Amino acid sequence: MGLRRSAMGRWLAFGLAGLMAACAHVPSPAAGPLEAAGQLVLVTTPDWNADHGTLRRFERRDGAWHPIGDATPVTVGRKGTAWGLGLHASQPDGPVKREGDGRAPAGAFEIGTAFGYAPNADTALPYAAMDASDWCIDVPASPLYNRIVDARDVGEPAVEGSTEPMRRDLHAGGDQRYRLGFVIEHNAQAVPGAGSCIFAHLWKSPTDATAGCTAMADPAMQALLDWLDPAREPVFVLLPIAEFNRLQPTWQLPVLEPDA
């Protein structure tokens, strides 16, 4: 199922509503970022500088995490990963995500609205169909920073300088990477310069890294969108494997096989 939103509705879905949701559901540091989660999308990478990783799905039943489906390869930031702003408390070590650094944000994050080129999509997530006038604002000085907006609502000058058209097929030579995806709620508070426009989306190829998103093959994305249920408060976690091992007990993360 899908939801066809108005132009202003798309802005609110990715902007103000996303911010309020993030503020409302931040757990206490003592509880851990997965306390309320019933579904987990977990990406692990070999180290901070790796541009690829493995995605796994889990659901919580009877207080324990159970794997769903098979693991799948993904690509992440071309420069690797760095700590982002999400549901987790600040961490003592490792790089920190900055705008334009080519790193995907590490940590635990709410999953936001799904989006794509088609009028609707088969998912329980709220869905917004993108138009040629939809942009994600990656200009730190903009009051619309880290928001998806419609230029017909905010005016063409408001999107000037942004490098993130949401219809890449129309603005970037037929690019299909945003044909289907969802928002990873990094930096929901829109801290200037802390990183923006972080999505899970389709990959160009298994060897093409991203500017900071997590990318995957079409079947993997379809399986994710079909499975994700906002009523189960899904969380997206991305961690280098050493950080995963360090945080596994305190974050109540699943136990992985030794070769993970």
CORLINCOR-V745961 format. One record per backbone hydrogen bond with DSSP energy under -1.0 kcal/mol. CO is the residue of the C=O (numbers start at 1). NH is the residue of the N-H. Records with the same first field share a line. If there is no record, write none. Layout:
CO=NH + NH
This chain:
1=123
6=10
7=11
8=12
9=13
10=14
11=15
12=17
15=19
16=20
17=21
18=22
19=23
20=24
21=25
28=32
32=35
38=60
39=235
40=58
41=237
42=56
43=239
44=54
45=241
47=50
48=81
51=76
53=74
54=44
55=72
56=42
57=68
58=40
59=66
61=64
64=61
66=59
72=55
74=53
75=215
76=210
77=80
80=104
82=106
83=97
85=187
95=83
98=101
102=79
104=82
106=84
107=238
108=87
109=236
110=185
113=183
114=128
115=181
116=130
121=123
126=114
128=116
131=134
133=151
134=166
135=149
137=146
139=142
142=145
144=147
147=137
149=135
150=153 + 154
151=155
155=158
156=159
159=162
164=136
167=170 + 171
168=172 + 175
169=174
176=179
177=202
179=117
181=115
182=200
183=112
184=186
187=190
191=194
193=99
198=184
199=214
200=182
201=216
205=208
210=78
214=201
215=75
216=203
217=221
218=222
219=223
220=224
221=225
222=226
223=227
224=228
229=232
230=233
232=38
235=41
236=109
237=43
238=107
239=45
240=244
241=245
242=246
243=247
244=248
247=251
248=253
257=260
